[in-house]
Amino acid sequence: MKRMYVYIITNRPNGALYIDVTNDLARRIYEHKHKLFKGFSQRYNLSKLVYYECYEDELTAIAREKALKHFKRDWKLKLINDFNADWNDLYDMVCK
């Protein structure tokens, strides 16, 4: 069984947010940091991992990603603040 991750990246505290799901968090954040794919995260320079959750089940992870995307921005900001109050980039801590 593979692990799945739901994550949020940003460009700065309280900046634009991007929520996605992946089975390889290190690879996916590396792709964001090096702007390997065109899209929202590249356009807004989103590469700072500020929040993540780990799941053992792909369907649960996808459902959680969809739920997070539907929550209001204030709720998402509180989620990040409760998890990572300083909005530190968690990439080096989690992905290396």
N, CA, C and O atoms as a GROMACS GRO file, in nm:
protein
  384
    1MET      N    1   0.084  -0.118   0.000
    1MET     CA    2   0.000   0.000   0.000
    1MET      C    3   0.089   0.125   0.000
    1MET      O    4   0.181   0.136   0.081
    2LYS      N    5   0.061   0.216  -0.089
    2LYS     CA    6   0.143   0.338  -0.097
    2LYS      C    7   0.082   0.450  -0.016
    2LYS      O    8  -0.040   0.459   0.000
    3ARG      N    9   0.167   0.534   0.034
    3ARG     CA   10   0.122   0.651   0.107
    3ARG      C   11   0.077   0.759   0.010
    3ARG      O   12   0.128   0.770  -0.102
    4MET      N   13  -0.018   0.837   0.054
    4MET     CA   14  -0.068   0.951  -0.022
    4MET      C   15  -0.059   1.074   0.067
    4MET      O   16  -0.075   1.066   0.188
    5TYR      N   17  -0.033   1.186   0.004
    5TYR     CA   18  -0.019   1.312   0.078
    5TYR      C   19  -0.110   1.418   0.019
    5TYR      O   20  -0.119   1.434  -0.103
    6VAL      N   21  -0.176   1.490   0.106
    6VAL     CA   22  -0.248   1.611   0.070
    6VAL      C   23  -0.161   1.724   0.122
    6VAL      O   24  -0.116   1.720   0.236
    7TYR      N   25  -0.139   1.825   0.039
    7TYR     CA   26  -0.046   1.930   0.080
    7TYR      C   27  -0.094   2.067   0.035
    7TYR      O   28  -0.177   2.080  -0.056
    8ILE      N   29  -0.040   2.168   0.102
    8ILE     CA   30  -0.067   2.307   0.066
    8ILE      C   31   0.067   2.376   0.048
    8ILE      O   32   0.155   2.366   0.133
    9ILE      N   33   0.082   2.446  -0.064
    9ILE     CA   34   0.200   2.529  -0.087
    9ILE      C   35   0.156   2.674  -0.104
    9ILE      O   36   0.040   2.703  -0.134
   10THR      N   37   0.251   2.763  -0.083
   10THR     CA   38   0.225   2.906  -0.094
   10THR      C   39   0.352   2.976  -0.140
   10THR      O   40   0.455   2.912  -0.160
   11ASN      N   41   0.344   3.107  -0.156
   11ASN     CA   42   0.462   3.186  -0.188
   11ASN      C   43   0.507   3.271  -0.069
   11ASN      O   44   0.622   3.315  -0.064
   12ARG      N   45   0.416   3.294   0.027
   12ARG     CA   46   0.448   3.374   0.144
   12ARG      C   47   0.336   3.357   0.245
   12ARG      O   48   0.227   3.310   0.209
   13PRO      N   49   0.359   3.393   0.372
   13PRO     CA   50   0.250   3.384   0.470
   13PRO      C   51   0.127   3.459   0.424
   13PRO      O   52   0.134   3.573   0.378
   14ASN      N   53   0.014   3.393   0.435
   14ASN     CA   54  -0.116   3.449   0.396
   14ASN      C   55  -0.124   3.482   0.247
   14ASN      O   56  -0.210   3.561   0.206
   15GLY      N   57  -0.036   3.423   0.166
   15GLY     CA   58  -0.037   3.445   0.022
   15GLY      C   59  -0.132   3.349  -0.049
   15GLY      O   60  -0.220   3.289   0.013
   16ALA      N   61  -0.112   3.336  -0.178
   16ALA     CA   62  -0.192   3.243  -0.257
   16ALA      C   63  -0.168   3.101  -0.207
   16ALA      O   64  -0.057   3.068  -0.164
   17LEU      N   65  -0.272   3.018  -0.214
   17LEU     CA   66  -0.263   2.879  -0.168
   17LEU      C   67  -0.292   2.783  -0.282
   17LEU      O   68  -0.378   2.808  -0.367
   18TYR      N   69  -0.219   2.673  -0.283
   18TYR     CA   70  -0.242   2.566  -0.381
   18TYR      C   71  -0.252   2.436  -0.304
   18TYR      O   72  -0.163   2.402  -0.227
   19ILE      N   73  -0.360   2.363  -0.326
   19ILE     CA   74  -0.385   2.237  -0.258
   19ILE      C   75  -0.385   2.126  -0.361
   19ILE      O   76  -0.446   2.138  -0.467
   20ASP      N   77  -0.315   2.017  -0.329
   20ASP     CA   78  -0.309   1.904  -0.422
   20ASP      C   79  -0.285   1.775  -0.344
   20ASP      O   80  -0.267   1.777  -0.222
   21VAL      N   81  -0.285   1.665  -0.416
   21VAL     CA   82  -0.262   1.532  -0.360
   21VAL      C   83  -0.154   1.464  -0.444
   21VAL      O   84  -0.147   1.483  -0.565
   22THR      N   85  -0.069   1.384  -0.379
   22THR     CA   86   0.039   1.315  -0.450
   22THR      C   87   0.075   1.187  -0.375
   22THR      O   88   0.045   1.172  -0.257
   23ASN      N   89   0.140   1.096  -0.446
   23ASN     CA   90   0.192   0.976  -0.380
   23ASN      C   91   0.341   0.988  -0.351
   23ASN      O   92   0.401   0.896  -0.294
   24ASP      N   93   0.402   1.100  -0.389
   24ASP     CA   94   0.545   1.123  -0.364
   24ASP      C   95   0.564   1.271  -0.332
   24ASP      O   96   0.586   1.352  -0.422
   25LEU      N   97   0.556   1.304  -0.205
   25LEU     CA   98   0.560   1.444  -0.164
   25LEU      C   99   0.692   1.511  -0.200
   25LEU      O  100   0.693   1.624  -0.248
   26ALA      N  101   0.803   1.442  -0.178
   26ALA     CA  102   0.934   1.501  -0.208
   26ALA      C  103   0.946   1.536  -0.357
   26ALA      O  104   0.989   1.645  -0.392
   27ARG      N  105   0.908   1.444  -0.443
   27ARG     CA  106   0.915   1.467  -0.587
   27ARG      C  107   0.825   1.582  -0.629
   27ARG      O  108   0.864   1.670  -0.706
   28ARG      N  109   0.703   1.582  -0.576
   28ARG     CA  110   0.607   1.682  -0.620
   28ARG      C  111   0.648   1.823  -0.575
   28ARG      O  112   0.636   1.918  -0.653
   29ILE      N  113   0.697   1.837  -0.454
   29ILE     CA  114   0.740   1.969  -0.408
   29ILE      C  115   0.865   2.013  -0.485
   29ILE      O  116   0.880   2.131  -0.517
   30TYR      N  117   0.953   1.919  -0.514
   30TYR     CA  118   1.070   1.950  -0.598
   30TYR      C  119   1.024   2.005  -0.732
   30TYR      O  120   1.080   2.103  -0.782
   31GLU      N  121   0.922   1.944  -0.791
   31GLU     CA  122   0.869   1.991  -0.920
   31GLU      C  123   0.815   2.134  -0.908
   31GLU      O  124   0.835   2.216  -0.997
   32HIS      N  125   0.747   2.162  -0.798
   32HIS     CA  126   0.697   2.299  -0.776
   32HIS      C  127   0.814   2.396  -0.759
   32HIS      O  128   0.813   2.504  -0.818
   33LYS      N  129   0.912   2.359  -0.680
   33LYS     CA  130   1.025   2.448  -0.654
   33LYS      C  131   1.105   2.480  -0.780
   33LYS      O  132   1.158   2.590  -0.793
   34HIS      N  133   1.114   2.385  -0.870
   34HIS     CA  134   1.191   2.404  -0.993
   34HIS      C  135   1.104   2.437  -1.114
   34HIS      O  136   1.151   2.439  -1.228
   35LYS      N  137   0.975   2.462  -1.087
   35LYS     CA  138   0.880   2.507  -1.189
   35LYS      C  139   0.884   2.419  -1.314
   35LYS      O  140   0.895   2.468  -1.426
   36LEU      N  141   0.874   2.289  -1.291
   36LEU     CA  142   0.884   2.193  -1.400
   36LEU      C  143   0.756   2.180  -1.482
   36LEU      O  144   0.758   2.126  -1.592
   37PHE      N  145   0.645   2.230  -1.428
   37PHE     CA  146   0.518   2.223  -1.499
   37PHE      C  147   0.451   2.359  -1.499
   37PHE      O  148   0.453   2.430  -1.398
   38LYS      N  149   0.392   2.394  -1.609
   38LYS     CA  150   0.318   2.519  -1.618
   38LYS      C  151   0.187   2.504  -1.543
   38LYS      O  152   0.132   2.394  -1.533
   39GLY      N  153   0.139   2.613  -1.491
   39GLY     CA  154   0.011   2.610  -1.422
   39GLY      C  155   0.005   2.712  -1.310
   39GLY      O  156   0.087   2.804  -1.303
   40PHE      N  157  -0.093   2.694  -1.224
   40PHE     CA  158  -0.121   2.790  -1.118
   40PHE      C  159   0.000   2.810  -1.028
   40PHE      O  160   0.036   2.923  -0.997
   41SER      N  161   0.062   2.701  -0.984
   41SER     CA  162   0.174   2.714  -0.890
   41SER      C  163   0.293   2.785  -0.954
   41SER      O  164   0.363   2.862  -0.887
   42GLN      N  165   0.317   2.761  -1.081
   42GLN     CA  166   0.427   2.830  -1.150
   42GLN      C  167   0.394   2.978  -1.168
   42GLN      O  168   0.477   3.065  -1.145
   43ARG      N  169   0.272   3.004  -1.210
   43ARG     CA  170   0.229   3.141  -1.237
   43ARG      C  171   0.241   3.230  -1.113
   43ARG      O  172   0.278   3.347  -1.123
   44TYR      N  173   0.208   3.174  -0.996
   44TYR     CA  174   0.210   3.253  -0.874
   44TYR      C  175   0.333   3.225  -0.786
   44TYR      O  176   0.337   3.266  -0.670
   45ASN      N  177   0.431   3.155  -0.840
   45ASN     CA  178   0.556   3.126  -0.771
   45ASN      C  179   0.533   3.056  -0.636
   45ASN      O  180   0.590   3.093  -0.534
   46LEU      N  181   0.447   2.953  -0.639
   46LEU     CA  182   0.413   2.880  -0.519
   46LEU      C  183   0.505   2.760  -0.506
   46LEU      O  184   0.500   2.668  -0.589
   47SER      N  185   0.588   2.759  -0.404
   47SER     CA  186   0.682   2.648  -0.388
   47SER      C  187   0.714   2.619  -0.243
   47SER      O  188   0.799   2.533  -0.214
   48LYS      N  189   0.651   2.687  -0.151
   48LYS     CA  190   0.680   2.674  -0.009
   48LYS      C  191   0.578   2.578   0.055
   48LYS      O  192   0.460   2.612   0.067
   49LEU      N  193   0.623   2.461   0.096
   49LEU     CA  194   0.536   2.362   0.160
   49LEU      C  195   0.506   2.408   0.302
   49LEU      O  196   0.596   2.415   0.386
   50VAL      N  197   0.378   2.438   0.329
   50VAL     CA  198   0.343   2.488   0.462
   50VAL      C  199   0.248   2.396   0.537
   50VAL      O  200   0.224   2.415   0.657
   51TYR      N  201   0.194   2.295   0.469
   51TYR     CA  202   0.099   2.204   0.534
   51TYR      C  203   0.095   2.074   0.456
   51TYR      O  204   0.105   2.074   0.333
   52TYR      N  205   0.080   1.964   0.528
   52TYR     CA  206   0.059   1.835   0.462
   52TYR      C  207  -0.009   1.738   0.557
   52TYR      O  208  -0.003   1.753   0.679
   53GLU      N  209  -0.074   1.639   0.500
   53GLU     CA  210  -0.135   1.529   0.572
   53GLU      C  211  -0.098   1.401   0.498
   53GLU      O  212  -0.082   1.402   0.376
   54CYS      N  213  -0.083   1.292   0.571
   54CYS     CA  214  -0.045   1.164   0.512
   54CYS      C  215  -0.161   1.065   0.527
   54CYS      O  216  -0.225   1.059   0.632
   55TYR      N  217  -0.186   0.988   0.422
   55TYR     CA  218  -0.293   0.888   0.421
   55TYR      C  219  -0.242   0.756   0.366
   55TYR      O  220  -0.151   0.754   0.283
   56GLU      N  221  -0.301   0.648   0.411
   56GLU     CA  222  -0.267   0.515   0.361
   56GLU      C  223  -0.357   0.475   0.245
   56GLU      O  224  -0.330   0.377   0.175
   57ASP      N  225  -0.463   0.550   0.225
   57ASP     CA  226  -0.564   0.515   0.125
   57ASP      C  227  -0.582   0.629   0.024
   57ASP      O  228  -0.607   0.743   0.062
   58GLU      N  229  -0.569   0.597  -0.103
   58GLU     CA  230  -0.577   0.696  -0.210
   58GLU      C  231  -0.714   0.766  -0.212
   58GLU      O  232  -0.720   0.888  -0.227
   59LEU      N  233  -0.821   0.691  -0.199
   59LEU     CA  234  -0.954   0.751  -0.206
   59LEU      C  235  -0.980   0.848  -0.090
   59LEU      O  236  -1.044   0.951  -0.108
   60THR      N  237  -0.930   0.814   0.028
   60THR     CA  238  -0.944   0.904   0.143
   60THR      C  239  -0.865   1.032   0.121
   60THR      O  240  -0.913   1.141   0.152
   61ALA      N  241  -0.746   1.020   0.067
   61ALA     CA  242  -0.663   1.138   0.039
   61ALA      C  243  -0.730   1.229  -0.063
   61ALA      O  244  -0.733   1.351  -0.046
   62ILE      N  245  -0.783   1.171  -0.168
   62ILE     CA  246  -0.850   1.251  -0.272
   62ILE      C  247  -0.974   1.319  -0.215
   62ILE      O  248  -1.000   1.435  -0.245
   63ALA      N  249  -1.049   1.248  -0.133
   63ALA     CA  250  -1.168   1.308  -0.070
   63ALA      C  251  -1.128   1.424   0.020
   63ALA      O  252  -1.195   1.528   0.021
   64ARG      N  253  -1.020   1.409   0.094
   64ARG     CA  254  -0.972   1.516   0.182
   64ARG      C  255  -0.927   1.637   0.101
   64ARG      O  256  -0.956   1.751   0.138
   65GLU      N  257  -0.854   1.612  -0.009
   65GLU     CA  258  -0.811   1.723  -0.096
   65GLU      C  259  -0.932   1.802  -0.145
   65GLU      O  260  -0.933   1.924  -0.141
   66LYS      N  261  -1.032   1.731  -0.192
   66LYS     CA  262  -1.153   1.799  -0.243
   66LYS      C  263  -1.223   1.877  -0.132
   66LYS      O  264  -1.273   1.987  -0.156
   67ALA      N  265  -1.227   1.820  -0.013
   67ALA     CA  266  -1.289   1.890   0.100
   67ALA      C  267  -1.213   2.017   0.133
   67ALA      O  268  -1.274   2.123   0.151
   68LEU      N  269  -1.080   2.008   0.140
   68LEU     CA  270  -0.999   2.127   0.170
   68LEU      C  271  -1.021   2.237   0.068
   68LEU      O  272  -1.028   2.354   0.103
   69LYS      N  273  -1.032   2.200  -0.057
   69LYS     CA  274  -1.051   2.300  -0.162
   69LYS      C  275  -1.184   2.373  -0.148
   69LYS      O  276  -1.197   2.486  -0.194
   70HIS      N  277  -1.283   2.310  -0.084
   70HIS     CA  278  -1.414   2.372  -0.069
   70HIS      C  279  -1.428   2.457   0.056
   70HIS      O  280  -1.521   2.536   0.068
   71PHE      N  281  -1.334   2.441   0.150
   71PHE     CA  282  -1.341   2.522   0.272
   71PHE      C  283  -1.307   2.667   0.239
   71PHE      O  284  -1.236   2.695   0.143
   72LYS      N  285  -1.360   2.758   0.319
   72LYS     CA  286  -1.331   2.900   0.301
   72LYS      C  287  -1.184   2.929   0.334
   72LYS      O  288  -1.120   2.856   0.410
   73ARG      N  289  -1.133   3.034   0.276
   73ARG     CA  290  -0.992   3.072   0.292
   73ARG      C  291  -0.954   3.088   0.440
   73ARG      O  292  -0.849   3.041   0.482
   74ASP      N  293  -1.040   3.153   0.518
   74ASP     CA  294  -1.009   3.173   0.661
   74ASP      C  295  -0.988   3.040   0.732
   74ASP      O  296  -0.900   3.029   0.817
   75TRP      N  297  -1.067   2.940   0.699
   75TRP     CA  298  -1.053   2.808   0.760
   75TRP      C  299  -0.919   2.747   0.720
   75TRP      O  300  -0.852   2.686   0.804
   76LYS      N  301  -0.881   2.761   0.593
   76LYS     CA  302  -0.752   2.708   0.546
   76LYS      C  303  -0.635   2.778   0.616
   76LYS      O  304  -0.538   2.713   0.654
   77LEU      N  305  -0.645   2.909   0.634
   77LEU     CA  306  -0.539   2.983   0.702
   77LEU      C  307  -0.525   2.937   0.847
   77LEU      O  308  -0.414   2.925   0.898
   78LYS      N  309  -0.637   2.912   0.913
   78LYS     CA  310  -0.633   2.862   1.051
   78LYS      C  311  -0.570   2.722   1.054
   78LYS      O  312  -0.492   2.692   1.144
   79LEU      N  313  -0.604   2.639   0.959
   79LEU     CA  314  -0.546   2.505   0.951
   79LEU      C  315  -0.394   2.513   0.942
   79LEU      O  316  -0.323   2.442   1.013
   80ILE      N  317  -0.345   2.599   0.854
   80ILE     CA  318  -0.200   2.616   0.838
   80ILE      C  319  -0.139   2.675   0.965
   80ILE      O  320  -0.037   2.627   1.013
   81ASN      N  321  -0.201   2.779   1.020
   81ASN     CA  322  -0.149   2.843   1.142
   81ASN      C  323  -0.141   2.745   1.260
   81ASN      O  324  -0.047   2.751   1.338
   82ASP      N  325  -0.239   2.657   1.272
   82ASP     CA  326  -0.238   2.558   1.380
   82ASP      C  327  -0.129   2.454   1.360
   82ASP      O  328  -0.073   2.402   1.456
   83PHE      N  329  -0.098   2.423   1.235
   83PHE     CA  330   0.000   2.320   1.200
   83PHE      C  331   0.142   2.375   1.192
   83PHE      O  332   0.238   2.308   1.230
   84ASN      N  333   0.153   2.498   1.143
   84ASN     CA  334   0.284   2.558   1.112
   84ASN      C  335   0.273   2.710   1.132
   84ASN      O  336   0.268   2.786   1.035
   85ALA      N  337   0.270   2.751   1.257
   85ALA     CA  338   0.240   2.890   1.293
   85ALA      C  339   0.333   2.992   1.228
   85ALA      O  340   0.291   3.105   1.201
   86ASP      N  341   0.457   2.955   1.204
   86ASP     CA  342   0.553   3.048   1.144
   86ASP      C  343   0.556   3.040   0.991
   86ASP      O  344   0.635   3.109   0.926
   87TRP      N  345   0.474   2.956   0.936
   87TRP     CA  346   0.467   2.937   0.791
   87TRP      C  347   0.605   2.901   0.734
   87TRP      O  348   0.643   2.948   0.626
   88ASN      N  349   0.679   2.819   0.808
   88ASN     CA  350   0.809   2.773   0.760
   88ASN      C  351   0.792   2.680   0.641
   88ASN      O  352   0.690   2.611   0.629
   89ASP      N  353   0.891   2.679   0.554
   89ASP     CA  354   0.892   2.584   0.443
   89ASP      C  355   0.932   2.448   0.502
   89ASP      O  356   1.043   2.433   0.552
   90LEU      N  357   0.843   2.351   0.496
   90LEU     CA  358   0.863   2.221   0.557
   90LEU      C  359   0.935   2.124   0.466
   90LEU      O  360   0.959   2.009   0.505
   91TYR      N  361   0.969   2.166   0.347
   91TYR     CA  362   1.029   2.075   0.248
   91TYR      C  363   1.154   2.005   0.301
   91TYR      O  364   1.162   1.882   0.296
   92ASP      N  365   1.251   2.080   0.351
   92ASP     CA  366   1.375   2.018   0.398
   92ASP      C  367   1.352   1.925   0.517
   92ASP      O  368   1.420   1.823   0.530
   93MET      N  369   1.258   1.958   0.602
   93MET     CA  370   1.229   1.876   0.719
   93MET      C  371   1.159   1.746   0.681
   93MET      O  372   1.187   1.641   0.738
   94VAL      N  373   1.068   1.753   0.586
   94VAL     CA  374   0.982   1.640   0.554
   94VAL      C  375   1.034   1.557   0.436
   94VAL      O  376   1.018   1.436   0.434
   95CYS      N  377   1.095   1.622   0.342
   95CYS     CA  378   1.125   1.557   0.213
   95CYS      C  379   1.270   1.517   0.192
   95CYS      O  380   1.302   1.462   0.087
   96LYS      N  381   1.356   1.541   0.286
   96LYS     CA  382   1.496   1.505   0.264
   96LYS      C  383   1.541   1.397   0.359
   96LYS      O  384   1.656   1.355   0.354
   0.00000   0.00000   0.00000
